[in-house]
Amino acid sequence: MRYSGAGRRGPRYSPLALILMTLVGLSLLGLLYAAARMLMASRPTVALAEPFDVVGRNAPLVVNVKDDHGLKAARITVRQGGLEQVVLERTYDPPRTMDVLRWEPSQDKSFKLQEGPGHVVVWVRNDSWGDFMKGRTAILEKDFTARLVPPRIEVLTGQHYVNQGGCDVVVYRVTPAAADSGVQVGERYFRAFPMPGAQDAATRFAIFCLPYDAPAATGMHVKARDEASNESQASFSTRVLARRFRTRELPLEDAFLNKVVPEIMGQTPSLTDQGDLLKNYLQINGDLRRTNNEVLAKLTRSSRPQFLWSEPFEQLGSSQVEAQFADYRSYVYKGKPVDRQVHLGFDLATTSHAPVTAANDGVVVLAEFFGIYGNSVVIDHGYGLMSLYGHLSSFGVNVGDAVRRGQVIGNSGATGLAGGDHLHFSMLYQDVQVDPREWWDPHWIQDRLAAKLAQFGNGAGPGRLAPAPGAARQK
């Protein structure tokens, strides 16, 4: 059988039908695209920038919010004691990808924070197609406890005397006992410690210092801060004994520069050769001096929280003082002043390569070539108190060694920035270099430190500190 050449044909659509079909198809694609945008839209991220568990009068609520689509609105609501109130509300036009929401309870006059529990809700909406074009939302909820009563401070010690460049100790009680506290001296802060042996866990002692370059009128007070960031302070009676420090002019000779500069440059890879002997010396005397002292300050922050010593500190036996604490020095090269620095320690001379002994019991925390100080040993005596022994020709102790008062730890020398054989001796307390003469003086230790600790610490603390009969008072 034969078929004709005519084949089967599909349905024929009019142009109008084709247009309608195209529009329907495009609409479906648009709906699918919109549905995908709505389903795939992400939510904003909301995160606390600071803890908000225990809230004080000065503790803010800080929240970081961000979203790639852009933020459209944000709101913070606080509920406490049956009262719920919006304390912050923002809209973003145009939308922003990130923001920091900050609510300061102490500055909010419309909502008064109350002592006790509370609840905070942070709500944000983005500019996405989510939630049927309204934008996706995110919520952060947090319970908190408000503590609005600042720490209480009761100063127990009476009159305090402090020399410029020297120290004293104040004893006080702080409630709650867990509050961080210490003494503020100008811009310096000296942290306090629990009183050893005290039956009252709230009793604290703080050794504080007036830096040599601080004005005699520098303000001093005890400061406490609890876990809710509430702060309080209390004054204490203080008499400052002003001092005048010496000024000295030191000539720089090429022979001295040729001796000290190559050694220190070779031992200190962080230094850059300036191509000039004097410039290298000034880099050492200035930049390296500051770096070394910053390292010493950092060391004191890792000091053991206990008294590692019991008897007064000892000056190097039979030594003569060649330079004193806080001598202001002007350096002169070929008749012209080229630098100014302050000598923060004592230069003590005896004989060449004389045995150097530990000034008191402690633990070695540094034993190495140490910049301007040359071969050096640093001993931790506890509670932030350390002693430095510089310019040594050699030393026989290592980091971590326990040493005893009077134990030989090395020999004097002329390493570092030393023109001749001697010992550079420094005392540091909590990152401040202080006058060693106070710590060498049994009377000072007894009157300013030991007696107070014994009175309020049930006899605990450094013992055997009463000066021996006829003991000479250090000048």
Buried (B, 14 or more C-beta within 10 A) or exposed (E): EEEEEEEEEEEEEEEEEEEEEEEEEEEEEEEEEEEEEBEEBEBBBBEBEEEBEBBBBBBBBBBBBBBEBBBBBBBBBBBBEEEEEEBBEBEBEEBBBEBEBBBEBEEBEEBEBEEEEBEBBBBBBBBBBBBEEBBBBBEBEBEBEBBBBBBBBEBBBEEBBBBBBBBBBBBBBBBBBEBBBBBBBEEBBBBBBBBBBBEEEBBBBBBBBBBBEBEEEBEBBBBBBBBBBBBBBBEBEBEBEEBEBEEEEBEBEEEBBEBBBEBBBEBBEEBEEEEEBBEBBBBBBBBBBEBBBEEBBEBBEEBBEEBBBBBBBBBBEEBEBBBBBBBBBBBBBEEEEBBEBBBBBBBBBBEEBBBBBBBBBBBBBBBBBBBBBBBBBBBBBBBBBBBBBBBBBEBBBEEEBEBEBEBEBBBBBBBBBBBEBBBBBBBBBBBBBBBBBBBBBBBBBBBBBBBBBBEBBBEBBBBEBBBEEEEEEBE
